[in-house]
Amino acid sequence: MMRAAILDDYQNVALGYADWSPIAKDVEIKVFTKPFTSEAEAIQALQGFAIVAGMRERTPFPRRVIEALPDLKLLITTGAKNNSFDIKAATERGVTVCGTGSVGNPTTGIVFGLMLELTRKIGFENARMKAGEPWQVTIGQDLEGMTLGVVGLGKLGQRVAAIAKAFGMKVIAWSQNLTEEKAKEAGVTYATREQLFSTADFITIHYQLGERSRGLITAEDIGRMKKSAYLINTARAPIVDQAALLKALQMKQIGGAGLDVFETEPLPTDHPYRRLDNVVLTPHLGYVSEQNYRKYFPDIVENIRAWLDGKPVRVITP
């Protein structure tokens, strides 16, 4: 019987979010609920598995990992693409790579959750009330009238811009390829890079991580931000110069940050972000929604069944 590994099921819900019976007679499933601490540990743990299903980029599969797993035949990612999987290396090794569907834009809610926590301190005051502390110590800021700077005006950036306008915010946008005409079509105001970073009250990043976007937000950009401004990152950590951001937060050079993504995930317990009172942290919740999980795991079952039958679906090519 073939062995299949379901990786990084942190909440231990994979088997409950799908009907696995279509593959039960052909596949022995092992669920991994904790992250691997190293690449070497992942390679050792996954020996003998013909099928591996990963959850987004929680466990990367670069060439050296793929080549160290001689039994691997089917590699699945949740979502339609995965920049941490070396698709070319997999193809060269005869490994089929498949994706899944996804539902909605759950990241959008995280963006505004972070913004509201930074301005209205809802979670902070909730914790105080439950601890029996004195009534009401914060004075919040209303999003209405503030300026949101959107870096990357694709599908998700446009969705965030529309919601911001419903809050009564002014929305400006910049990206490497954005034009005034495209911004106008999306109903927002085009800004130069310098204008966006120097005038926005909130800056939210909606870029995919790639060679052109790695390190896109520089120390110079962060240095232009207003002392009261906040940076929101629900995209990928390496898009922002992390050393420059940490220094700006520690020195109180900007108002704060809302971060859902980090260079090392899970975020180490001794990371300085955890000790800053002007930072709101969430553990990469952007895609973690019940609706998404109810799409991801049934699609994984379908992918495995189709591959076993010699008719793979949702194949990702190099």
PyMOL commands that set and color helices and strands:
alter all, ss='L'
color gray80, all
select helices_A, chain A and resi 14-16+21-23+39-45+63-67+87-92+106-120+122-130+155-166+180-185+193-199+219-224+237-239+242-250+272-275+290-308
alter helices_A, ss='H'
color red, helices_A
select strands_A, chain A and resi 2-6+27-31+51-54+74-77+96-98+147-151+170-174+189-190+202-205+230-233+256-259+279-281
alter strands_A, ss='S'
color yellow, strands_A
deselect
rebuild
show_as cartoon
